[in-house]
Amino acid sequence: MTDTLFDVTDRLALVTGSSRGLGQALATGLAERGARVVLHGRDAAALAEAASRLAERTGTEVTYATFDITDAEAVQAGVDALIGRQGVPDILVNNAGLQKRAPFAEFAPADWDRLLATNLSSAFYVAHALAAAMSERGAGKIINLGSVQSMLARETIVPYAASKGGVAMLTKGMAADLARYNIQVNCISPGYFQTDMNTALWQDPDFDAWLTQRTPAARWGQLEELVGTLIYLCSPASNFVSGQNIFVDGGLTSSV
């Protein structure tokens, strides 16, 4: 049992928004442990290059899919095509996300709509497109990417915080509906990591100083530090864990 407890070998894993950054780090972590990974994004050329590079590095099967995660019909068509090619994914990682910063009174409604569609509706669309097939099989792992903003707010990111709060509750609702089909749905909520999305923050000396003082671990997170939690939630070790939001944040949400 010990040898297979955290085993994801040969599991088919779809990771949305994985052509670069956090999503690619998560996909890499799965591939390095033997999973068959499907990268996802909008740029087919970038995805093809990333898939080739990852397959060569890990010796595992790496493919890719392109579909618009904010369009429910496009998602269903893309997921159906993936199932037709490779079968029903064992693992779904809803990682795709978007950030935009502006004072609340200046935030354009169109930007609100785009951000909610990318961060929240897309997680529903992709999971919904897979739910029937996972349910029929009687097994599945769905991991949604939240944020410390699932719990905490900051100025200039009201829509982002609202979307990530929505992801946390979407996770709980899906878990309540899908647990009977042996589908576990959980959320990973990163703290502050040095990603492309956060470039403006980690290059700002004032914010960097504030964050390292505010976070008990006194540093930014490293992307590879998300992989252990991901593997746990994708493996048999978490078969009776569902509806949970695990903060990987250096203690930030646990202190004042």
C-alpha positions in Angstrom: 0.0 0.0 0.0 2.9 2.4 0.8 4.3 2.1 -2.7 1.0 3.2 -4.3 -0.3 5.6 -1.8 1.0 8.7 -3.7 1.2 7.0 -7.1 -0.1 8.9 -10.1 1.8 6.8 -12.7 -0.1 6.5 -16.0 -3.0 8.7 -14.8 -4.2 11.0 -17.5 -4.2 14.6 -16.3 -5.6 17.7 -18.0 -4.1 20.9 -16.6 -5.7 24.1 -17.9 -3.6 27.2 -18.5 -0.4 25.2 -18.5 1.7 26.6 -21.4 3.8 28.5 -18.8 4.1 29.7 -15.3 2.2 28.1 -12.4 0.2 25.7 -14.6 3.4 24.5 -16.4 5.0 23.9 -13.0 2.0 21.8 -11.9 2.0 19.9 -15.1 5.7 19.2 -14.8 5.3 17.9 -11.3 2.7 15.4 -12.5 4.7 14.3 -15.5 7.9 13.8 -13.4 5.9 11.4 -11.3 4.7 9.4 -14.3 1.4 10.9 -15.2 0.3 11.3 -18.8 -0.2 15.1 -19.1 -2.4 17.1 -21.4 -1.3 20.7 -21.5 -3.8 23.4 -22.3 -3.8 27.0 -23.5 -4.6 29.3 -26.4 -1.3 29.3 -28.3 -0.9 26.0 -30.1 2.7 26.7 -31.1 3.7 27.5 -27.5 1.9 24.4 -26.3 3.5 22.2 -28.9 7.0 23.4 -27.9 6.2 23.0 -24.1 4.8 19.5 -24.6 7.8 18.4 -26.6 10.2 19.8 -24.1 8.4 18.2 -21.1 8.1 14.8 -22.8 11.8 14.8 -23.6 12.6 15.8 -20.0 10.4 13.3 -18.2 10.1 10.4 -20.7 6.3 10.5 -20.3 3.4 11.1 -22.7 2.7 14.8 -23.0 0.0 16.1 -25.4 -1.9 19.4 -25.6 -5.4 20.8 -26.2 -6.5 24.2 -27.3 -10.0 25.5 -26.6 -11.5 28.6 -25.1 -12.2 28.0 -21.5 -14.6 30.9 -21.3 -17.0 29.4 -23.9 -19.1 26.5 -22.6 -19.7 25.1 -26.0 -16.0 25.3 -27.0 -15.1 23.6 -23.7 -17.5 20.7 -24.3 -16.3 20.2 -27.8 -12.6 20.4 -26.7 -13.2 17.9 -23.8 -15.2 15.5 -26.0 -12.3 15.6 -28.6 -9.8 14.9 -25.8 -11.8 11.9 -24.6 -12.1 10.6 -28.1 -8.3 10.7 -28.5 -7.1 9.7 -25.2 -9.9 8.6 -22.9 -11.5 10.2 -19.9 -8.9 12.1 -17.8 -8.3 10.7 -14.3 -7.3 14.2 -13.1 -8.4 17.7 -13.9 -6.4 20.7 -12.6 -8.4 23.9 -13.1 -5.5 26.3 -13.1 -6.3 28.9 -15.8 -6.5 32.4 -14.4 -6.3 36.1 -15.0 -5.4 39.1 -12.9 -6.1 42.8 -13.4 -5.5 45.5 -10.9 -7.5 48.8 -10.6 -9.2 50.8 -7.9 -12.7 49.5 -7.4 -14.5 52.7 -8.6 -12.4 52.6 -11.8 -12.8 48.9 -12.6 -14.6 48.5 -16.0 -17.6 46.1 -16.0 -16.2 44.4 -19.1 -13.0 43.6 -17.2 -15.1 42.2 -14.3 -16.9 39.9 -16.8 -13.7 38.8 -18.4 -12.0 38.0 -15.1 -14.9 36.1 -13.6 -15.3 34.1 -16.9 -11.6 33.2 -16.8 -11.1 32.5 -13.1 -14.5 31.0 -12.1 -16.8 30.1 -14.9 -14.1 28.2 -16.7 -13.5 25.9 -13.8 -17.3 25.1 -13.8 -17.3 24.6 -17.6 -14.4 22.2 -17.7 -15.4 20.2 -14.7 -19.0 20.1 -15.9 -17.8 18.8 -19.3 -16.0 16.0 -17.6 -18.3 15.2 -14.8 -20.6 12.7 -16.6 -17.8 10.6 -17.9 -15.9 10.6 -14.6 -19.2 9.7 -12.8 -19.9 6.8 -15.2 -16.4 5.5 -14.6 -16.8 5.9 -10.9 -13.5 7.8 -10.2 -11.9 11.1 -10.7 -9.8 13.8 -9.1 -10.6 17.5 -9.6 -8.3 20.2 -8.2 -9.3 23.8 -8.5 -6.7 26.6 -8.0 -7.8 29.2 -5.5 -5.7 31.8 -3.8 -5.1 33.4 -0.4 -7.6 35.8 -1.9 -10.2 33.1 -1.5 -10.1 34.2 2.2 -8.4 37.6 2.2 -8.9 40.8 0.2 -6.6 43.6 -0.9 -7.2 46.9 -2.5 -7.3 47.0 -6.4 -8.2 43.3 -6.8 -11.9 43.1 -5.9 -12.9 41.0 -8.9 -10.0 38.6 -8.5 -10.8 38.1 -4.8 -14.5 37.6 -5.7 -13.6 35.0 -8.3 -11.3 33.1 -6.0 -13.8 33.1 -3.2 -16.2 31.7 -5.8 -13.7 29.0 -6.7 -13.5 27.9 -3.0 -17.3 27.6 -2.7 -17.5 26.0 -6.2 -15.1 23.3 -4.8 -17.3 22.6 -1.8 -20.5 22.4 -3.9 -18.9 20.1 -6.5 -17.6 17.9 -3.7 -21.0 17.6 -2.2 -22.6 16.6 -5.5 -19.8 14.3 -6.9 -18.5 12.4 -3.8 -21.1 9.7 -4.3 -19.4 8.9 -7.7 -16.0 8.5 -6.1 -14.9 11.9 -7.5 -12.9 14.0 -5.0 -12.9 17.8 -5.6 -10.4 19.9 -3.7 -8.8 23.4 -3.9 -5.2 24.5 -3.6 -4.8 28.1 -2.6 -1.3 29.5 -3.1 0.1 32.4 -1.3 2.4 34.8 -3.0 4.6 33.1 -5.6 7.0 34.7 -8.0 5.0 34.1 -11.1 4.5 36.1 -14.3 1.1 37.2 -13.0 2.8 38.7 -9.9 5.7 40.3 -11.7 4.6 43.8 -10.7 4.5 42.8 -7.1 7.8 40.9 -6.7 9.7 43.6 -8.6 8.3 46.3 -6.2 10.7 46.7 -3.3 8.0 48.1 -1.0 5.6 45.2 -1.7 8.5 42.7 -1.4 9.4 44.1 2.0 5.8 44.1 3.2 5.2 40.5 2.1 8.3 39.1 3.7 7.4 40.8 6.9 3.7 39.8 6.7 4.4 36.1 5.9 5.5 33.9 8.8 7.9 32.0 6.5 9.4 35.5 5.6 9.7 34.8 1.9 7.9 34.2 -1.4 6.8 30.7 -2.3 8.7 28.7 -4.9 6.5 27.0 -7.6 7.8 23.5 -6.9 6.5 23.9 -3.4 2.9 23.4 -4.8 3.7 20.1 -6.3 3.6 18.0 -3.1 0.1 19.1 -2.3 -1.0 18.5 -5.9 0.3 15.0 -5.9 -1.4 14.2 -2.6 -4.7 15.5 -4.0 -4.3 13.5 -7.2 -3.3 10.2 -5.6 -5.0 7.5 -3.7 -3.7 9.1 -0.5 -6.6 11.6 -0.6 -9.5 9.2 -1.6 -11.5 10.3 1.5 -10.6 14.0 1.2 -13.1 16.2 -0.6 -14.3 19.8 -0.5 -11.1 21.1 1.2 -9.2 24.3 0.5 -5.5 23.8 1.3 -3.6 27.0 1.7 0.1 26.8 0.6 1.1 30.2 1.8 3.9 30.1 4.3 1.4 30.6 7.1 0.1 33.9 5.7 -3.6 33.1 6.3 -2.9 31.7 9.7 -1.6 34.9 11.3 -2.3 38.6 11.8 
